[in-house]
Amino acid sequence: METLNTLFWKNLELLADGSTLVVDRPQGSVHPRHPECIYPHDYGYLEEILSSDGAGLDVWLGSLTDRRLTGILCTVDMLKRDVEIKLLLGCTPAEMDEICRHQNQGFMSAVLLPRPVELE
């Protein structure tokens, strides 16, 4: 029998696997409204999955060729006054830490939840 934790990660992975990924902010690009913000990795969204802001579910991509779900970020944006999750696909532990630090700047805060090793 699956635990709730296992089901949570499995369902997130099913959503990611069955969706179209759009990278609209490649690594090194500048945020359209905040020029001081440079993306450390490819950033985009899943077209078919809605996030709390009504847009596609945000995704960070790492360097691993296997684009499996490696973690999530839970974010708070004080400017937009919203809370979201962002999927981390194909990220090494170091990349997940780097992305989390990037999301913890200015008006943003984030908590990293790596996918449990036993579920990989």
C-alpha beads as a LAMMPS data file, in Angstrom:
LAMMPS data file: protein, C-alpha beads

120 atoms
119 bonds

1 atom types
1 bond types

-500.0 500.0 xlo xhi
-500.0 500.0 ylo yhi
-500.0 500.0 zlo zhi

Masses

1 110.0

Atoms # bond

1 1 1 0.000 0.000 0.000
2 1 1 1.309 3.438 -0.930
3 1 1 1.861 5.998 1.764
4 1 1 0.522 9.520 1.310
5 1 1 4.096 10.753 0.877
6 1 1 4.743 8.245 -1.913
7 1 1 1.463 9.116 -3.628
8 1 1 2.252 12.854 -3.488
9 1 1 5.601 12.451 -5.289
10 1 1 4.227 9.878 -7.729
11 1 1 1.344 12.168 -8.723
12 1 1 3.660 15.156 -9.218
13 1 1 5.882 13.040 -11.446
14 1 1 2.855 11.848 -13.458
15 1 1 1.784 15.466 -14.001
16 1 1 5.270 16.442 -15.161
17 1 1 5.679 13.405 -17.428
18 1 1 2.334 13.979 -19.151
19 1 1 2.743 17.698 -19.819
20 1 1 4.394 19.944 -22.372
21 1 1 7.419 21.763 -20.957
22 1 1 8.059 25.307 -22.190
23 1 1 11.390 26.969 -21.328
24 1 1 10.709 30.682 -21.635
25 1 1 13.653 31.890 -19.542
26 1 1 16.867 30.076 -20.488
27 1 1 19.876 29.923 -18.193
28 1 1 21.633 33.314 -18.147
29 1 1 18.571 35.293 -19.262
30 1 1 17.339 38.370 -17.405
31 1 1 13.939 38.612 -15.710
32 1 1 11.624 40.845 -17.799
33 1 1 10.648 43.118 -14.876
34 1 1 13.648 42.744 -12.559
35 1 1 16.906 43.246 -14.510
36 1 1 19.024 42.357 -11.474
37 1 1 17.574 38.834 -11.589
38 1 1 19.565 36.492 -13.850
39 1 1 18.359 32.904 -14.162
40 1 1 21.005 30.397 -12.963
41 1 1 19.295 27.504 -14.799
42 1 1 16.592 27.026 -17.426
43 1 1 13.195 28.091 -16.099
44 1 1 9.795 27.530 -17.602
45 1 1 6.413 25.980 -17.033
46 1 1 4.159 23.044 -17.797
47 1 1 1.437 24.162 -20.206
48 1 1 -1.367 21.861 -19.130
49 1 1 -0.973 22.252 -15.347
50 1 1 -2.254 25.377 -13.604
51 1 1 -0.461 26.939 -10.669
52 1 1 -2.038 29.083 -7.971
53 1 1 -1.407 32.234 -10.044
54 1 1 -3.522 30.847 -12.894
55 1 1 -0.511 30.326 -15.187
56 1 1 1.340 27.118 -16.032
57 1 1 3.123 25.271 -13.223
58 1 1 6.664 26.656 -12.866
59 1 1 9.634 24.360 -13.482
60 1 1 13.381 24.651 -12.945
61 1 1 15.602 22.388 -15.077
62 1 1 18.949 21.027 -13.968
63 1 1 21.848 19.521 -15.895
64 1 1 20.921 15.839 -15.539
65 1 1 19.848 14.170 -18.789
66 1 1 17.124 12.302 -16.878
67 1 1 14.446 14.974 -16.357
68 1 1 12.865 13.136 -13.422
69 1 1 11.327 15.072 -10.578
70 1 1 14.143 15.693 -8.079
71 1 1 12.388 18.096 -5.714
72 1 1 10.051 21.034 -5.307
73 1 1 10.303 24.564 -4.022
74 1 1 7.533 26.095 -1.959
75 1 1 7.714 29.847 -2.583
76 1 1 6.208 33.000 -1.128
77 1 1 6.180 36.143 -3.277
78 1 1 5.465 39.203 -1.151
79 1 1 5.092 41.490 -4.201
80 1 1 2.531 39.287 -5.957
81 1 1 1.198 38.155 -2.566
82 1 1 1.026 34.538 -3.640
83 1 1 2.306 31.115 -2.709
84 1 1 3.335 28.528 -5.300
85 1 1 5.233 25.326 -5.774
86 1 1 7.880 24.978 -8.456
87 1 1 9.024 21.613 -9.764
88 1 1 12.730 20.811 -9.963
89 1 1 13.448 18.429 -12.840
90 1 1 16.795 16.757 -13.464
91 1 1 18.596 18.751 -10.780
92 1 1 21.626 17.667 -8.783
93 1 1 21.578 18.427 -5.030
94 1 1 23.985 21.338 -5.632
95 1 1 21.719 22.753 -8.367
96 1 1 18.674 22.473 -6.109
97 1 1 20.533 24.420 -3.411
98 1 1 21.615 27.069 -5.943
99 1 1 18.057 27.471 -7.262
100 1 1 16.693 27.718 -3.717
101 1 1 19.218 30.467 -2.875
102 1 1 18.193 32.258 -6.086
103 1 1 14.518 32.124 -5.024
104 1 1 15.403 33.530 -1.590
105 1 1 16.157 37.068 -2.736
106 1 1 14.436 40.378 -2.217
107 1 1 10.676 39.929 -1.994
108 1 1 10.838 36.150 -2.500
109 1 1 11.355 33.319 -0.041
110 1 1 11.466 29.590 -0.638
111 1 1 11.853 26.227 1.058
112 1 1 13.439 23.278 -0.746
113 1 1 11.885 19.827 -0.471
114 1 1 14.109 17.255 -2.188
115 1 1 12.426 14.092 -3.393
116 1 1 13.063 11.405 -0.757
117 1 1 15.844 9.028 -1.864
118 1 1 13.724 5.966 -1.127
119 1 1 11.200 7.100 -3.773
120 1 1 13.700 7.402 -6.621

Bonds

1 1 1 2
2 1 2 3
3 1 3 4
4 1 4 5
5 1 5 6
6 1 6 7
7 1 7 8
8 1 8 9
9 1 9 10
10 1 10 11
11 1 11 12
12 1 12 13
13 1 13 14
14 1 14 15
15 1 15 16
16 1 16 17
17 1 17 18
18 1 18 19
19 1 19 20
20 1 20 21
21 1 21 22
22 1 22 23
23 1 23 24
24 1 24 25
25 1 25 26
26 1 26 27
27 1 27 28
28 1 28 29
29 1 29 30
30 1 30 31
31 1 31 32
32 1 32 33
33 1 33 34
34 1 34 35
35 1 35 36
36 1 36 37
37 1 37 38
38 1 38 39
39 1 39 40
40 1 40 41
41 1 41 42
42 1 42 43
43 1 43 44
44 1 44 45
45 1 45 46
46 1 46 47
47 1 47 48
48 1 48 49
49 1 49 50
50 1 50 51
51 1 51 52
52 1 52 53
53 1 53 54
54 1 54 55
55 1 55 56
56 1 56 57
57 1 57 58
58 1 58 59
59 1 59 60
60 1 60 61
61 1 61 62
62 1 62 63
63 1 63 64
64 1 64 65
65 1 65 66
66 1 66 67
67 1 67 68
68 1 68 69
69 1 69 70
70 1 70 71
71 1 71 72
72 1 72 73
73 1 73 74
74 1 74 75
75 1 75 76
76 1 76 77
77 1 77 78
78 1 78 79
79 1 79 80
80 1 80 81
81 1 81 82
82 1 82 83
83 1 83 84
84 1 84 85
85 1 85 86
86 1 86 87
87 1 87 88
88 1 88 89
89 1 89 90
90 1 90 91
91 1 91 92
92 1 92 93
93 1 93 94
94 1 94 95
95 1 95 96
96 1 96 97
97 1 97 98
98 1 98 99
99 1 99 100
100 1 100 101
101 1 101 102
102 1 102 103
103 1 103 104
104 1 104 105
105 1 105 106
106 1 106 107
107 1 107 108
108 1 108 109
109 1 109 110
110 1 110 111
111 1 111 112
112 1 112 113
113 1 113 114
114 1 114 115
115 1 115 116
116 1 116 117
117 1 117 118
118 1 118 119
119 1 119 120
